Amino acid sequence: MSASAGEGPRPSGAAIADAARAVEPSLRPHVLETGIELSSALGTRTGATVLLKLENTQRTGSFKARGALSKLLALGQAERARGVVTASSGNHGLALAWAGKALGVSVEVHVPLGASPAKLSRITALGADLRIEGQDGLDSELAARSVAAESGRAYVSPYNDRDVIAGQGTIGVEILRALAGEPPLDALFVALGGGGLVAGIASVLKEAWPDLEVVACSPANSAVMAESVRAGRILEMRSEPTLSDGTAGGIEPDSITFGLCRELVDRYPTVGEEEIAAAMRHVLEVEHTLIEGAAAVPVAALLREGGAHRGRRVAVVLCGANVSLDTLRTVLSAGT
């Protein structure tokens, strides 16, 4: 069993890659092997060969199903019987509720004020207990960890856990399988929140393609990990409202993803809210697939850089599609 931060040595990218490859066969019966599609429209606008990894079509509507299931499979029978506690801005809680229902594990989810009502209703529909706690995602994480410790239940971090990160890393395993026999990727654009997604994927892909440029993208309104890496330590920062609610919020002060991001990520661009909204509209109108704000962040970053990637092979991870109707109406009306 793997541990969260503060419980044992910090994992390297190589260790995460090994864990991702090991867990991938166990996840395969439960999660979807999502498609990789060529985007001719993004290719025309950037001069690059642009591939989209469609995690927005994953179970529960986001990549989070992988990490949640990976963690529950790593727990012992006694731990599963006691149930688990987590904190989430929505997608991770939804994924853990789904995984808990599939494996017969009770789940308690702590969310901050302002979490998406659409996501919260789906969490409760899957049978999880819901607790609204704090103004920021970090507030919810600290409260959930305390409740888990007091009750003797396992805490399942949305990002600060080896098993969770390894689960997200199975996306990298799938990318390598899908592109076997093709030239390697030159760049990978991924949304950056707590760092679990980019750390998992990059650990696998950089082992196969050492020259891969990993670009971790944040909304300017909540770029805690990016600013922390620049500062050389995890910062305490409050986030402004953002369409990218799936990446918003603070980071636990001892998060193992901090070191992994420093090891594996090459650049940390940020994008504004109008750019995120425009990217959401582009993907819906031109690529004909629905994405949420977090998934639009790396698309927006790529579009801003335009011709800088001319002639390169670039992949963009569309990490989720859980957007409320109200938010979608707002985004669409702003483009008219």
TORKOL-4160 file (C-alpha; in steps of 0.2 Angstrom, whole numbers, padded with zeros to 4 digits, m for minus):
336
<pt num="1" X="0000" Y="0000" Z="0000"/>
<pt num="2" X="0006" Y="0017" Z="m0004"/>
<pt num="3" X="0006" Y="0032" Z="0008"/>
<pt num="4" X="0001" Y="0050" Z="0006"/>
<pt num="5" X="0013" Y="0064" Z="0010"/>
<pt num="6" X="0022" Y="0064" Z="0026"/>
<pt num="7" X="0022" Y="0044" Z="0027"/>
<pt num="8" X="0038" Y="0038" Z="0020"/>
<pt num="9" X="0050" Y="0044" Z="0006"/>
<pt num="10" X="0045" Y="0056" Z="m0007"/>
<pt num="11" X="0041" Y="0046" Z="m0024"/>
<pt num="12" X="0051" Y="0050" Z="m0039"/>
<pt num="13" X="0044" Y="0051" Z="m0057"/>
<pt num="14" X="0052" Y="0034" Z="m0060"/>
<pt num="15" X="0043" Y="0026" Z="m0045"/>
<pt num="16" X="0026" Y="0034" Z="m0050"/>
<pt num="17" X="0028" Y="0027" Z="m0068"/>
<pt num="18" X="0031" Y="0010" Z="m0061"/>
<pt num="19" X="0016" Y="0011" Z="m0051"/>
<pt num="20" X="0005" Y="0017" Z="m0065"/>
<pt num="21" X="0010" Y="0003" Z="m0076"/>
<pt num="22" X="0007" Y="m0009" Z="m0062"/>
<pt num="23" X="m0010" Y="m0003" Z="m0058"/>
<pt num="24" X="m0016" Y="0000" Z="m0076"/>
<pt num="25" X="m0022" Y="m0018" Z="m0079"/>
<pt num="26" X="m0033" Y="m0018" Z="m0063"/>
<pt num="27" X="m0041" Y="m0002" Z="m0069"/>
<pt num="28" X="m0045" Y="m0008" Z="m0086"/>
<pt num="29" X="m0061" Y="m0017" Z="m0083"/>
<pt num="30" X="m0068" Y="m0002" Z="m0074"/>
<pt num="31" X="m0063" Y="0014" Z="m0083"/>
<pt num="32" X="m0063" Y="0018" Z="m0101"/>
<pt num="33" X="m0048" Y="0018" Z="m0112"/>
<pt num="34" X="m0052" Y="0036" Z="m0119"/>
<pt num="35" X="m0049" Y="0041" Z="m0137"/>
<pt num="36" X="m0035" Y="0051" Z="m0145"/>
<pt num="37" X="m0041" Y="0062" Z="m0159"/>
<pt num="38" X="m0032" Y="0073" Z="m0171"/>
<pt num="39" X="m0038" Y="0091" Z="m0171"/>
<pt num="40" X="m0037" Y="0098" Z="m0188"/>
<pt num="41" X="m0044" Y="0115" Z="m0182"/>
<pt num="42" X="m0031" Y="0117" Z="m0168"/>
<pt num="43" X="m0018" Y="0111" Z="m0181"/>
<pt num="44" X="m0023" Y="0125" Z="m0193"/>
<pt num="45" X="m0022" Y="0138" Z="m0180"/>
<pt num="46" X="m0005" Y="0132" Z="m0173"/>
<pt num="47" X="0004" Y="0124" Z="m0187"/>
<pt num="48" X="0006" Y="0109" Z="m0176"/>
<pt num="49" X="0000" Y="0091" Z="m0176"/>
<pt num="50" X="m0012" Y="0092" Z="m0161"/>
<pt num="51" X="m0019" Y="0077" Z="m0153"/>
<pt num="52" X="m0033" Y="0078" Z="m0140"/>
<pt num="53" X="m0034" Y="0065" Z="m0126"/>
<pt num="54" X="m0053" Y="0064" Z="m0122"/>
<pt num="55" X="m0053" Y="0061" Z="m0103"/>
<pt num="56" X="m0069" Y="0072" Z="m0104"/>
<pt num="57" X="m0078" Y="0056" Z="m0110"/>
<pt num="58" X="m0071" Y="0046" Z="m0095"/>
<pt num="59" X="m0083" Y="0038" Z="m0082"/>
<pt num="60" X="m0090" Y="0051" Z="m0070"/>
<pt num="61" X="m0085" Y="0064" Z="m0083"/>
<pt num="62" X="m0067" Y="0066" Z="m0079"/>
<pt num="63" X="m0050" Y="0058" Z="m0077"/>
<pt num="64" X="m0052" Y="0057" Z="m0058"/>
<pt num="65" X="m0061" Y="0040" Z="m0059"/>
<pt num="66" X="m0043" Y="0033" Z="m0062"/>
<pt num="67" X="m0035" Y="0039" Z="m0046"/>
<pt num="68" X="m0050" Y="0036" Z="m0035"/>
<pt num="69" X="m0052" Y="0018" Z="m0041"/>
<pt num="70" X="m0033" Y="0015" Z="m0040"/>
<pt num="71" X="m0033" Y="0021" Z="m0021"/>
<pt num="72" X="m0048" Y="0010" Z="m0016"/>
<pt num="73" X="m0040" Y="m0005" Z="m0024"/>
<pt num="74" X="m0024" Y="m0002" Z="m0014"/>
<pt num="75" X="m0033" Y="m0002" Z="0003"/>
<pt num="76" X="m0035" Y="m0017" Z="0013"/>
<pt num="77" X="m0051" Y="m0026" Z="0016"/>
<pt num="78" X="m0052" Y="m0019" Z="0034"/>
<pt num="79" X="m0049" Y="m0001" Z="0028"/>
<pt num="80" X="m0062" Y="m0002" Z="0015"/>
<pt num="81" X="m0075" Y="m0009" Z="0027"/>
<pt num="82" X="m0072" Y="0007" Z="0038"/>
<pt num="83" X="m0075" Y="0018" Z="0023"/>
<pt num="84" X="m0065" Y="0033" Z="0017"/>
<pt num="85" X="m0066" Y="0052" Z="0018"/>
<pt num="86" X="m0060" Y="0064" Z="0005"/>
<pt num="87" X="m0061" Y="0083" Z="0000"/>
<pt num="88" X="m0065" Y="0089" Z="m0017"/>
<pt num="89" X="m0070" Y="0104" Z="m0027"/>
<pt num="90" X="m0082" Y="0091" Z="m0036"/>
<pt num="91" X="m0074" Y="0079" Z="m0049"/>
<pt num="92" X="m0063" Y="0069" Z="m0037"/>
<pt num="93" X="m0078" Y="0068" Z="m0024"/>
<pt num="94" X="m0089" Y="0062" Z="m0039"/>
<pt num="95" X="m0076" Y="0049" Z="m0044"/>
<pt num="96" X="m0073" Y="0042" Z="m0027"/>
<pt num="97" X="m0092" Y="0041" Z="m0024"/>
<pt num="98" X="m0093" Y="0031" Z="m0040"/>
<pt num="99" X="m0078" Y="0020" Z="m0036"/>
<pt num="100" X="m0085" Y="0017" Z="m0018"/>
<pt num="101" X="m0102" Y="0012" Z="m0025"/>
<pt num="102" X="m0093" Y="0000" Z="m0037"/>
<pt num="103" X="m0083" Y="m0008" Z="m0023"/>
<pt num="104" X="m0095" Y="m0007" Z="m0009"/>
<pt num="105" X="m0085" Y="0006" Z="0001"/>
<pt num="106" X="m0094" Y="0021" Z="0010"/>
<pt num="107" X="m0088" Y="0038" Z="0006"/>
<pt num="108" X="m0089" Y="0055" Z="0014"/>
<pt num="109" X="m0085" Y="0070" Z="0004"/>
<pt num="110" X="m0080" Y="0087" Z="0010"/>
<pt num="111" X="m0082" Y="0102" Z="m0002"/>
<pt num="112" X="m0079" Y="0120" Z="m0001"/>
<pt num="113" X="m0093" Y="0133" Z="m0002"/>
<pt num="114" X="m0096" Y="0138" Z="m0020"/>
<pt num="115" X="m0093" Y="0120" Z="m0027"/>
<pt num="116" X="m0103" Y="0116" Z="m0043"/>
<pt num="117" X="m0121" Y="0111" Z="m0038"/>
<pt num="118" X="m0122" Y="0100" Z="m0053"/>
<pt num="119" X="m0107" Y="0090" Z="m0046"/>
<pt num="120" X="m0113" Y="0090" Z="m0029"/>
<pt num="121" X="m0130" Y="0082" Z="m0034"/>
<pt num="122" X="m0122" Y="0068" Z="m0043"/>
<pt num="123" X="m0111" Y="0065" Z="m0028"/>
<pt num="124" X="m0126" Y="0062" Z="m0017"/>
<pt num="125" X="m0135" Y="0052" Z="m0030"/>
<pt num="126" X="m0121" Y="0040" Z="m0029"/>
<pt num="127" X="m0124" Y="0037" Z="m0011"/>
<pt num="128" X="m0109" Y="0047" Z="m0003"/>
<pt num="129" X="m0111" Y="0058" Z="0012"/>
<pt num="130" X="m0108" Y="0077" Z="0008"/>
<pt num="131" X="m0101" Y="0090" Z="0020"/>
<pt num="132" X="m0099" Y="0108" Z="0015"/>
<pt num="133" X="m0083" Y="0115" Z="0023"/>
<pt num="134" X="m0073" Y="0131" Z="0021"/>
<pt num="135" X="m0071" Y="0144" Z="0008"/>
<pt num="136" X="m0056" Y="0136" Z="m0001"/>
<pt num="137" X="m0052" Y="0118" Z="m0007"/>
<pt num="138" X="m0037" Y="0118" Z="0005"/>
<pt num="139" X="m0050" Y="0122" Z="0020"/>
<pt num="140" X="m0060" Y="0106" Z="0015"/>
<pt num="141" X="m0044" Y="0096" Z="0013"/>
<pt num="142" X="m0038" Y="0100" Z="0031"/>
<pt num="143" X="m0055" Y="0097" Z="0038"/>
<pt num="144" X="m0057" Y="0080" Z="0029"/>
<pt num="145" X="m0040" Y="0074" Z="0035"/>
<pt num="146" X="m0045" Y="0079" Z="0053"/>
<pt num="147" X="m0061" Y="0069" Z="0052"/>
<pt num="148" X="m0053" Y="0054" Z="0044"/>
<pt num="149" X="m0040" Y="0053" Z="0058"/>
<pt num="150" X="m0053" Y="0055" Z="0072"/>
<pt num="151" X="m0064" Y="0042" Z="0065"/>
<pt num="152" X="m0050" Y="0029" Z="0060"/>
<pt num="153" X="m0055" Y="0030" Z="0041"/>
<pt num="154" X="m0043" Y="0032" Z="0027"/>
<pt num="155" X="m0041" Y="0049" Z="0019"/>
<pt num="156" X="m0041" Y="0049" Z="0000"/>
<pt num="157" X="m0032" Y="0065" Z="m0006"/>
<pt num="158" X="m0038" Y="0072" Z="m0023"/>
<pt num="159" X="m0019" Y="0074" Z="m0028"/>
<pt num="160" X="m0007" Y="0071" Z="m0013"/>
<pt num="161" X="m0006" Y="0052" Z="m0013"/>
<pt num="162" X="0005" Y="0040" Z="m0023"/>
<pt num="163" X="m0009" Y="0028" Z="m0028"/>
<pt num="164" X="m0020" Y="0042" Z="m0034"/>
<pt num="165" X="m0006" Y="0050" Z="m0044"/>
<pt num="166" X="m0002" Y="0032" Z="m0051"/>
<pt num="167" X="m0020" Y="0030" Z="m0056"/>
<pt num="168" X="m0019" Y="0047" Z="m0066"/>
<pt num="169" X="m0003" Y="0041" Z="m0074"/>
<pt num="170" X="m0012" Y="0027" Z="m0083"/>
<pt num="171" X="m0017" Y="0040" Z="m0095"/>
<pt num="172" X="0001" Y="0041" Z="m0100"/>
<pt num="173" X="0001" Y="0022" Z="m0102"/>
<pt num="174" X="m0014" Y="0023" Z="m0114"/>
<pt num="175" X="m0006" Y="0037" Z="m0124"/>
<pt num="176" X="0010" Y="0027" Z="m0127"/>
<pt num="177" X="m0001" Y="0012" Z="m0132"/>
<pt num="178" X="m0011" Y="0022" Z="m0144"/>
<pt num="179" X="0004" Y="0030" Z="m0152"/>
<pt num="180" X="0015" Y="0015" Z="m0153"/>
<pt num="181" X="0025" Y="0015" Z="m0169"/>
<pt num="182" X="0022" Y="0034" Z="m0172"/>
<pt num="183" X="0035" Y="0048" Z="m0169"/>
<pt num="184" X="0036" Y="0054" Z="m0151"/>
<pt num="185" X="0026" Y="0069" Z="m0144"/>
<pt num="186" X="0036" Y="0085" Z="m0143"/>
<pt num="187" X="0024" Y="0094" Z="m0130"/>
<pt num="188" X="0011" Y="0089" Z="m0118"/>
<pt num="189" X="m0002" Y="0102" Z="m0112"/>
<pt num="190" X="m0011" Y="0098" Z="m0096"/>
<pt num="191" X="m0022" Y="0107" Z="m0083"/>
<pt num="192" X="m0013" Y="0110" Z="m0066"/>
<pt num="193" X="m0022" Y="0110" Z="m0050"/>
<pt num="194" X="m0014" Y="0101" Z="m0036"/>
<pt num="195" X="m0002" Y="0092" Z="m0048"/>
<pt num="196" X="m0008" Y="0074" Z="m0048"/>
<pt num="197" X="m0014" Y="0073" Z="m0066"/>
<pt num="198" X="0002" Y="0081" Z="m0074"/>
<pt num="199" X="0014" Y="0072" Z="m0062"/>
<pt num="200" X="0006" Y="0055" Z="m0066"/>
<pt num="201" X="0005" Y="0057" Z="m0085"/>
<pt num="202" X="0022" Y="0065" Z="m0086"/>
<pt num="203" X="0031" Y="0052" Z="m0075"/>
<pt num="204" X="0026" Y="0039" Z="m0088"/>
<pt num="205" X="0029" Y="0049" Z="m0104"/>
<pt num="206" X="0045" Y="0057" Z="m0099"/>
<pt num="207" X="0052" Y="0040" Z="m0096"/>
<pt num="208" X="0048" Y="0035" Z="m0114"/>
<pt num="209" X="0051" Y="0052" Z="m0122"/>
<pt num="210" X="0065" Y="0061" Z="m0111"/>
<pt num="211" X="0064" Y="0076" Z="m0123"/>
<pt num="212" X="0045" Y="0079" Z="m0121"/>
<pt num="213" X="0041" Y="0097" Z="m0115"/>
<pt num="214" X="0028" Y="0096" Z="m0101"/>
<pt num="215" X="0017" Y="0111" Z="m0100"/>
<pt num="216" X="0007" Y="0113" Z="m0084"/>
<pt num="217" X="m0007" Y="0126" Z="m0087"/>
<pt num="218" X="m0017" Y="0136" Z="m0074"/>
<pt num="219" X="m0030" Y="0149" Z="m0073"/>
<pt num="220" X="m0022" Y="0166" Z="m0068"/>
<pt num="221" X="m0035" Y="0167" Z="m0055"/>
<pt num="222" X="m0029" Y="0151" Z="m0046"/>
<pt num="223" X="m0011" Y="0147" Z="m0050"/>
<pt num="224" X="m0005" Y="0141" Z="m0033"/>
<pt num="225" X="0006" Y="0127" Z="m0039"/>
<pt num="226" X="0014" Y="0137" Z="m0052"/>
<pt num="227" X="0018" Y="0151" Z="m0041"/>
<pt num="228" X="0024" Y="0139" Z="m0027"/>
<pt num="229" X="0036" Y="0131" Z="m0039"/>
<pt num="230" X="0043" Y="0148" Z="m0044"/>
<pt num="231" X="0045" Y="0153" Z="m0025"/>
<pt num="232" X="0053" Y="0136" Z="m0021"/>
<pt num="233" X="0040" Y="0132" Z="m0008"/>
<pt num="234" X="0021" Y="0129" Z="m0006"/>
<pt num="235" X="0013" Y="0146" Z="m0004"/>
<pt num="236" X="m0003" Y="0150" Z="0005"/>
<pt num="237" X="m0014" Y="0159" Z="m0008"/>
<pt num="238" X="m0032" Y="0162" Z="m0009"/>
<pt num="239" X="m0040" Y="0160" Z="m0026"/>
<pt num="240" X="m0051" Y="0171" Z="m0036"/>
<pt num="241" X="m0067" Y="0164" Z="m0044"/>
<pt num="242" X="m0063" Y="0154" Z="m0060"/>
<pt num="243" X="m0071" Y="0144" Z="m0074"/>
<pt num="244" X="m0058" Y="0131" Z="m0070"/>
<pt num="245" X="m0066" Y="0126" Z="m0053"/>
<pt num="246" X="m0058" Y="0109" Z="m0055"/>
<pt num="247" X="m0041" Y="0116" Z="m0053"/>
<pt num="248" X="m0044" Y="0130" Z="m0041"/>
<pt num="249" X="m0039" Y="0131" Z="m0022"/>
<pt num="250" X="m0024" Y="0129" Z="m0011"/>
<pt num="251" X="m0011" Y="0115" Z="m0009"/>
<pt num="252" X="m0007" Y="0105" Z="0006"/>
<pt num="253" X="0009" Y="0111" Z="0013"/>
<pt num="254" X="0018" Y="0094" Z="0012"/>
<pt num="255" X="0011" Y="0089" Z="m0005"/>
<pt num="256" X="0021" Y="0076" Z="m0014"/>
<pt num="257" X="0016" Y="0083" Z="m0030"/>
<pt num="258" X="0027" Y="0099" Z="m0027"/>
<pt num="259" X="0043" Y="0089" Z="m0029"/>
<pt num="260" X="0036" Y="0079" Z="m0044"/>
<pt num="261" X="0031" Y="0095" Z="m0053"/>
<pt num="262" X="0048" Y="0102" Z="m0050"/>
<pt num="263" X="0056" Y="0086" Z="m0057"/>
<pt num="264" X="0044" Y="0083" Z="m0072"/>
<pt num="265" X="0036" Y="0100" Z="m0078"/>
<pt num="266" X="0045" Y="0111" Z="m0090"/>
<pt num="267" X="0034" Y="0127" Z="m0090"/>
<pt num="268" X="0019" Y="0134" Z="m0081"/>
<pt num="269" X="0009" Y="0146" Z="m0092"/>
<pt num="270" X="m0007" Y="0155" Z="m0085"/>
<pt num="271" X="m0023" Y="0160" Z="m0095"/>
<pt num="272" X="m0037" Y="0172" Z="m0091"/>
<pt num="273" X="m0055" Y="0169" Z="m0089"/>
<pt num="274" X="m0060" Y="0176" Z="m0106"/>
<pt num="275" X="m0047" Y="0164" Z="m0114"/>
<pt num="276" X="m0054" Y="0149" Z="m0105"/>
<pt num="277" X="m0072" Y="0153" Z="m0110"/>
<pt num="278" X="m0066" Y="0155" Z="m0128"/>
<pt num="279" X="m0057" Y="0139" Z="m0128"/>
<pt num="280" X="m0073" Y="0130" Z="m0121"/>
<pt num="281" X="m0083" Y="0138" Z="m0135"/>
<pt num="282" X="m0070" Y="0132" Z="m0148"/>
<pt num="283" X="m0070" Y="0114" Z="m0142"/>
<pt num="284" X="m0089" Y="0113" Z="m0141"/>
<pt num="285" X="m0092" Y="0121" Z="m0158"/>
<pt num="286" X="m0077" Y="0115" Z="m0168"/>
<pt num="287" X="m0072" Y="0099" Z="m0160"/>
<pt num="288" X="m0090" Y="0094" Z="m0156"/>
<pt num="289" X="m0086" Y="0089" Z="m0138"/>
<pt num="290" X="m0091" Y="0096" Z="m0121"/>
<pt num="291" X="m0078" Y="0101" Z="m0109"/>
<pt num="292" X="m0077" Y="0110" Z="m0092"/>
<pt num="293" X="m0067" Y="0125" Z="m0088"/>
<pt num="294" X="m0052" Y="0115" Z="m0082"/>
<pt num="295" X="m0051" Y="0106" Z="m0098"/>
<pt num="296" X="m0051" Y="0122" Z="m0108"/>
<pt num="297" X="m0036" Y="0129" Z="m0098"/>
<pt num="298" X="m0023" Y="0119" Z="m0108"/>
<pt num="299" X="m0032" Y="0122" Z="m0125"/>
<pt num="300" X="m0032" Y="0141" Z="m0121"/>
<pt num="301" X="m0013" Y="0140" Z="m0117"/>
<pt num="302" X="m0009" Y="0132" Z="m0133"/>
<pt num="303" X="m0020" Y="0144" Z="m0143"/>
<pt num="304" X="m0011" Y="0159" Z="m0135"/>
<pt num="305" X="0006" Y="0152" Z="m0140"/>
<pt num="306" X="0000" Y="0149" Z="m0158"/>
<pt num="307" X="0014" Y="0147" Z="m0171"/>
<pt num="308" X="0027" Y="0143" Z="m0158"/>
<pt num="309" X="0023" Y="0125" Z="m0160"/>
<pt num="310" X="0023" Y="0125" Z="m0179"/>
<pt num="311" X="0029" Y="0108" Z="m0185"/>
<pt num="312" X="0028" Y="0099" Z="m0168"/>
<pt num="313" X="0018" Y="0085" Z="m0162"/>
<pt num="314" X="0007" Y="0091" Z="m0147"/>
<pt num="315" X="m0005" Y="0082" Z="m0136"/>
<pt num="316" X="m0018" Y="0091" Z="m0125"/>
<pt num="317" X="m0027" Y="0082" Z="m0111"/>
<pt num="318" X="m0046" Y="0087" Z="m0110"/>
<pt num="319" X="m0048" Y="0082" Z="m0092"/>
<pt num="320" X="m0066" Y="0083" Z="m0089"/>
<pt num="321" X="m0084" Y="0088" Z="m0095"/>
<pt num="322" X="m0093" Y="0092" Z="m0079"/>
<pt num="323" X="m0099" Y="0109" Z="m0082"/>
<pt num="324" X="m0116" Y="0116" Z="m0075"/>
<pt num="325" X="m0130" Y="0122" Z="m0087"/>
<pt num="326" X="m0129" Y="0139" Z="m0079"/>
<pt num="327" X="m0110" Y="0140" Z="m0082"/>
<pt num="328" X="m0112" Y="0134" Z="m0100"/>
<pt num="329" X="m0125" Y="0147" Z="m0104"/>
<pt num="330" X="m0114" Y="0161" Z="m0097"/>
<pt num="331" X="m0099" Y="0155" Z="m0107"/>
<pt num="332" X="m0110" Y="0153" Z="m0123"/>
<pt num="333" X="m0119" Y="0170" Z="m0121"/>
<pt num="334" X="m0102" Y="0179" Z="m0119"/>
<pt num="335" X="m0097" Y="0173" Z="m0136"/>
<pt num="336" X="m0112" Y="0180" Z="m0146"/>
